[in-house]
């Protein structure tokens, strides 16, 4: 897995023009699940939409399987659309209420040439079986299904075009806890079977710990820490990550209360965007924005406290 991350033609990357250390800050290896966590409004969903080219990036580049797709438009994006799919938070809103489940699954199959009209019904039945639903249900409409069943249909529709990458945007947050576990188990099973890469967006740290191999922590549109999941939970480096973990049940950490409110993303503070709420901030934090730098093996953090010279200067002051 570590070697796979080094190969551009084996990863899906969102490249930031900030520093060489952060160039592949969101590289996803083949078969890996990368989680993105952070408060509401921090930019998690926007990042997913940029990666899928549903929004235009103001800077930086998007790479997919070794190809720069940033400048692609219209029909030139169709091959990429088939290889990358988004599973939405609310499956009811994501499904056309006028389409039966069978029609909803047949549409992408025909659009992307994954089935002929003569065998599309057989393919629909296969997809429903793949996500644990009875193929006999394909004549029903979305309102006739439970929330968990609708999410299974959404996953089946994403799988219909045989993608390499699934972006899962809060896919369990609208479901009951017992159903959440079923959907997560389904996603893990599908990943193991098909070798998919996942970009898993959530605010639930318990969910990301269960399914993600690595975690990127976001704050006001920036990645502030990136590390393998278990190490991040055991010894976080960034003050914001420590705060998030302290608020998560079951971590056994003393609760850290933040002062003030999150800054306006359209008008962020100078320097480190977290310094206005950070109890460990010192002078440099309000002036100079920290870069995402390596602080260990496959561990990156954007905090002056993780920079040796800055930490010593703060201590002496």
C-alpha positions, 0 to 999 in steps of 0.5 A: 500500500505505501509503495502504491501511494508513490505511483502517480499512475496508480492513484487519484490525486487532488494536488495543491499548489502550496508546497512540494510536501503537500503536492499529493496531500489527497492521493488515494492508493488503489484499494485504499479507503481515505477518510476526510473528517472535520466540522460542517462547512469545513470543505469536505463536500466541496473537495469531493465535488472538485475531485469529481469535476462537478465544480471548477477548481480555482487553482491546483490540478486533479489527477486520475490514474496518471492523467491530468483531468483538470482541463477536460470538458463535456464529452471528454469527461465521460470516461472519467465519470464512469470510473468515479462515482458519488454516493450521496448522503440522502438516498431518497433525494438522490433517486428519481421518484418517478423511476422504478428501482430497475429503471434507475439502475438501467439508466447508467448501464445503457448510458455508459454502454455497460449492458445491451437492452437485451440483457439490461434486466439481468444486469440490474438483477445482478447489481441488486444481488450484489448489494443484498437486495432481492431482484424481485424488488426492481419494479418498486419505487423509491418511496416503497423502500426503507432508508437503508434499502434506498442507500443500497440501491444508490450504491448499486447504481454507483457500481453499475458503471464499474468505477475505480473510485467511490466518493461516499459523502456522509452515506450513513448519517441519515440512517439508524445506527443499526443500519449504519453498521450494515451499510459500512459492512456492505461497503467493506465487502464490496471494496475487498471483492472489487478492489475499489478506492474509497474517499469517505467523507464524514463527521463521525469519527467512529465511522471513519475509524471503522472503514478508513485506512488513512484520515485527512483532517480538514479545517476551513478548507485546508488539510491540517493533518494526514495520517494512518487511522490507528496512529491518528487516533492514538497520537494526534499531532495537530491541536484541532485533531486533538479537539475533534478526538476529545469530542468523540465518545469512547476515546477516553480523552479529556474534553477540549472546549474551543473558544469562539466560532469557526471563521468565515471560509470566505474571509479566513484569519491571517496566518493559521486559520485555527489560531483564533480558537487554539489554546496553544497559539503563539505569535507566529501562528497569527502571521504566517500560515503553516504548510503541511509538512512531514512530521513522521513516516506517512504523517503530515501536519500543518501546525507550527508546534510540529516544526522544531524551530518554531516549537523551541522559539515559542518555549523560549518566549 
